[in-house]
Amino acid sequence: MGMLDWREKGTEVLAQGGVIGPDERLPWGQTTVMGVQHLIAMFGATVLAPILMGFDPNVAILMSGIGTLIFFFMTGGQVPSYLGSSFAFIGVVIAASGYAGPGPNANIGVALGGIIACGLLYFIIGAIVQAVGTGWIERFMPPVVTGSVVAVIGLNLAGIPIKNMAPTAFDAWMQAVTFVAVGMVAVFTRGMVQRLLILVGLIVASVIYAVLANGFGMGKPMDLSGIANAAWIGLPNFSAPVFSANAMLLIAPVAIILVAENLGHIKAVTAMTGKDLDRYMGRAFMGDGVATMVAGSAGGTGVTTYAENIGVMAATKIYSTAIFLIAGIMAIVLGFSPKFGALIQAIPLPVMGGVSIVVFGLIAVAGAKIWVDNKVDFSDNRNLIVAAVTLILGTGDYTLKFGAFALGGIGTATFGAILLYALLGRRS
């Protein structure tokens, strides 16, 4: 079958408990609606990551759309996936650019150079996988390592919302209101609303914030003037990369984390669809690598295959790659709307902070879920030590200096996990 000719199926397939496979699709109308749902699913995190790094959210959305299309064509339209902003970059980008937030990152160029270096390394790993398979990755990065590294990304970021995003006591309480709102949506709603838990929780919390701050003067009022003044259509604020060896060495190792994420993603989709997608693994890595380089060259965040969208596929049983083609095109259109960017900028900082607490926590728990799903045996001291040391290195932001170059928390944790696992494997 060609890349763009999906077999059309009706919704009765789903009603009978079947699935819509990657090479199938619903009628175009329903496919488009599903595309919107995937756009919204990736939206919260794809917009949150650039804000936390001081990047332009419109550029990030635009690049996520372009990246998704690059991935689609490089995998021959066979791997259902949305590419959104990767959280693995936040810690190293903040370290490389010295960003203290909020507002634009004055030193964005060096971070972008690092993101491009990461994309190149990722592409090279993909080319090797395409040639020799994934066995070597699975040997170096078994579930105890990948689970620890993923958990650390969330834990390393924990300080950001709690230290930087709640300057006043009212703000701290608003963060609590936000994560409770997200939790209530997650547990007490059903269907589409439940799948959009981050977005719906964010809207509910923003309304409560406006009532308390704008209505009762308890906090800094929400300022909506930027939305009214912004144009509907216009170019986002592109930025050019600057190549600094320090930043590139700091950010490039994130490729290892992206490999772990993408590997897990493809294995999850293979398990859910019963279609073996392993043979597309190298092409998927290369596609994601190219998409990350393209994003970094224009001011976007590095991209990765999105767990949020896997969640939507798991819930809907629709794995059609046609949906992601539509979602990617829609994201590109949204990227060219300054009004949409202004809307994002109007979200109160503590509400973003409350959402961040949930999102970073979900990343940490996703790491633990890798251990559980793969039945990692913690009675084995090798697994125990690797996980224990990795978690503390990352959470405590353990830094090693090599001359003028410093490798911080996520980097030391990632390499520490891989090296410790290899080192402690000698005895067995």
Steps between C-alpha positions, in 0.01 A plus 500: 500500500617854425564761765180698446241236415339382823222240488181670612310336787175602667448555873312167521847334517559678832151419623580130447812535716742520205775754435583739216858406404783734390425430131124552539286807566149612586312721248685835459251698710551278805874478429517881513315511833745240637785718370366792704492276807866404450588866449339582835660199672854610411414864552543548876847348518624629163416856608615458861855385411595813299352730766715333768811552283414854385434393138215630281200262532379580147831387351485182713145419377598573138812281529304218665271499195790508252685235706195272499480524119876431465459194725193386303686512166825351632316198644302456178177586683521173694561616860214688671663775704484868587828684560471762774737703720724270704526567873838325504653824370370735772763433768799511263368802304457698823853398604653585160323835454490616863127571464336619822149570357232617447494666155718446190835321533766759412756224438278276286759464219746277689213276613386462136853404392494228766158378385630467142805303627260272688289446187811409301615245762146357507501471118835316508368253762197448271725427202692240704172341617378492138818310410539256794172499698415605856662215697799710607275778639295250699820351640636836619162640602283232660173605672671574835718759324233655275247510786750677727599751233139586411409536870796733552384740228186567703678512836781728378237756394305487827663816634391718207127536577552497875792745522442726196129497418338599831651831617217576747295300753189551283692355203597191700135442591404549134748227402320269741160598355640421153633153572184412692294619199707283263461206739122541520475512119722191473290297743141626482448569128466264207579484129652796317505729806694243700757462222553876499554507877796741491326749270162488676662524845703797379187679372306434824792624714544812280132589549533457879819713489321777306213504753737521799765732352304723260175485698614504865849650457671209677784468246652649187206545257492306172584733211302420186593816305774312311243264348282785371801682350660196332449436129316188388769412247872579508848353524617356833828623657758280331849480655833395353729239660847577637745209519686489832700185583398518867127518431522233229679256733244572770187459284603231245479209753123560523496288180539193724178592683316563171612156379358341816170689456464418130594134555233474772247676278545263207491194728177632658333558164618155378344343811172693454454444125654155466696641200877458531644850457852409618633506144415873484699577817811634322288715267300627798819606683635668186168678439490626857867607471438700181187657654704605807772656281239691296329622819830614653594691185195730531454551874290195588547246776643153432218256420413147602225245442216591736367277775189723525408397146571132566254536788234636263564212257474246781170651613344534153648186337567711190864471385458645150804702388260722299397667827857618563533644150191713575619594851841606365344724234269660761795570733682680216194721442474580875871589510430794271245658736646762740155526663531137600849569642365796698227278643767262634703788645190619692482179707594598860845381614375303807244317284785399267691403816219276623475333160880454497485323835258248347689462171843457661350257749344301216844473335653373827221243535535400132854393590373287788237356265780376271637303798157358585405411141833323447494334846841641598634287789614729783615206710793495252761735649620610157153638416460644848827697494455625142150633573588640845808692389342627176196645677706698750758623246221642286279636776789660690647637174838330552754683283841384376753745357737407217724806473268786400217261411238406759266200465188556713225286655319341205831442318683344793193290581464374140866409456522382860214255447646357177858478633403361842284234339788397271758514783289298746426237236851353513430249777203336334 
